[in-house]
Structures are given as C-alpha cells and as structure tokens.
Amino acid sequence: MKKLFALKIAVLFFFVAFSQQDSIQPLYKRFPTAPPFKLLSTDSSTIFTNKDIKKNKPVFIMVFSPDCDHCQHHAEEMVNKKDQFKNIQVVMGTMQSPSKVKDFYINYQLEKLDHLIIGQDREYILGTYYKMKSLPFLAFYDKKGKLIDVFEGALPIDKVLEILNR
C-alpha cells in the first residue's frame, strides 16, 4: 500500500513539474514575433509601440541601461556604422527615466540613426517578454518580423550586422 501511495505521489509530482514547462519558457520562444512593447519617448509624451516598427525591414531590439558600459559601446558603434544600419529598424528600450534616455540619446548622437525608436519601458514589457538576465539584451528579427536569434551581453557590432543581414 505504501509503495502504491509513493508511486501515485511520484506520478503526480511528475505531471505537476512538466505541466509548468510552458510558463517557465520565455514568451519570445512561444511567440517569435516582436513583443507588444510600449516605450515612452524622450519627450515624455509620445508612446512608441510595436505597431510603429517599419515594415519589410530587419528589426534590432536592444534592451539597455544608459549606465551600462557595454550598452554605451553598442550605441557608439551603431552611430559609427550608421550607413550599415540605414535599412534596419532599431528599437532601444530601458527602465530608466525619460530624462536619462534623452541624455543617452543626445550624448551618443543617436539621432544619426535613421530608423530608431528609443524610450522608457515603464511596464517592463521587454524584460518580461525576453526573461532577460543581463544587459544589453539583443533580439534580431528578419524582414518578415520573425525571430532570428537573441543574445545577452556584449556582441561586436559586425556580428550584429551579420545576423541582421542573413
């Protein structure tokens, strides 16, 4: 009787453990399209969403912090290679305040990037969607809006461009 009870408990534990698998998996793996983000722009009044993404362009989403050295380096490199980003939609989101985002935008001359959406992710949609653990977090989407790959941490800009131009 005790063995049967132990077997039932083991089977129950097995089903409970594996039924939770989908909730543990990041949303981007279940829905491989751009997340439904809402970014408050540097003017603190405009909201950018995934509907503002340009159609038929690869999309590069970068979750960043203005205080992150790797994020600063990525911003510098993107501006230095702005001509190679002219056909890529760049989306940059952070939890930092719009004033910090604006300072970052100005300091790194991000206005030189043609197709840039940047702002505060007030609802932490990007962090939740990607279940990220470190910054910068990079997500790459093809021209059709399908996920190519994600990467956490620093990645050379040439590698970023290589992924986006596949």
N, C-alpha and C positions, 0 to 999 in steps of 0.2 A: 504494500500500500504506500509506504514512504517513497519507494522508487517511482511509482506511478505519479505521485504528487510532485516529486522533484522533476520528472520528465515534463509534466504539464507546465511547471514554473519555467523551465528552460525554454520550452517552445513559446510560451507567452513572452518571455524576455526577448527571444529571437525576433518575433514579429514586431514588437514594440520598437526594438532597436533599428530594424531595417525599414519600418514604415516611416521613420523620421528622416530617411535619406534625402528626400526631395527638399525638405525645409532647411537642411544643412547646406545644400548646394547653392552657390551664388546665383542670383537671378539672371545674370548675363549668360550663364550656361543653359538656362531653361528658355530664355527669350533672347536670342542672339541678334538683337537689333539695338539701336541707340536707346539709351534709357530715357524715361519721361522726365527729364530734368527741368528745373525752374531756377534760372540764375538771375539774381538782382544785379543789374549793370552798375557801372561805376558812377552813374548819375543818381543812383538810389531811387529811381522811379520806373525805369524800364525793366520788364521781365522778359528774358530770353527763354524759350523752350525748345524742345527737340523739333518742333514744327518750324523753327527758324533756320534749321540746317538746310544749306543749299542742296538741291537735288543733283544727282549724277556726278557727284564729287566724292573722292575718298574722304573719310572723316577721321580726324585725330583728336581724341578726347584725352585731356591731361588734367588729373586732379592734383592740385598743387597747394603749397603754402608759400606766401611771399617771403617767409623767413627761412625757407629750405634752400641750402646751397645748391643742391642738385637741380632744384626747380629753377633757380636763378640762372644756372648754367644752361639749362634747356632753353629758357627764354632768349638768352643771348645768342645761342646757336641758331635758333629758329629765325631770328632777325638777320643774322649774318648770312643765312641761306634763304632769305625771303623769296628770291626768284624761284627756288625749287618748291616753295610752299604755295605758289600763286594759284594752283589748281586743287588745293586741299583745304577743306573746311576744318578749321582749328577751333576746338571748344575747350576752354580752360575754366575750371570751377574750383572754388575753395570755400572753406568755412569762415575764413577771415572776413572782417568788416569791409563794406564797400570802400571806405577811405583807404584801407591797406591795399585793396585790389587796385584802386586808382593810382596810388603811389607806385605800385609794382608796374602797372601798365605804362606810366609815364617814364619811370626810371629805366625800363628795358625797351623803350620805344616800340611797344607792341602795335602802335598804330600803323607801323610799316607793313604789317601782315594784312593782306587783302581780305581774307575771309576769316575773321576772328570774332568769336563770341567769348566774352570773359565776364565773370561775375561771381557773386557770393551764392553758394549753395546753402541757403538758410535752412532748408528742411533736411539736409544731409542725404539727399536722394542718391547722389553719386556714390558716396561711401557705402550706403546700404546695398545698392544695386550690385556693386562690384565686390562687396565684402572685403575691402582692401585693408592691408595691414601696415603699409609703408608708403611714403611719398618719394618722388612723384609716382602716380599710378597712371599708366598709359593704356589706352584702348584704341584699337585700329579697326576701322570698318571700310569695306570696299564701296565702289560707286553705287551699288545696289542697296547699301545700308546693312549688309550682313557682316557680322563679326568675323574679323580675320584672326586676331590674337589680342592678348593682354599681357602687360608686363608691369611688375612692381619694382621701383627703384630706377637708378640712372641707366640710360641706354644712349649710346652715341647717336647723334642726330642723323648721321649717314645710315645707320641701321634703321632708324625710324622711317626715313625716306624710302629705303629699300623695301620695307614691309608695306608701306602705303602704295608703292608703285608696282606691286606684283600684279 
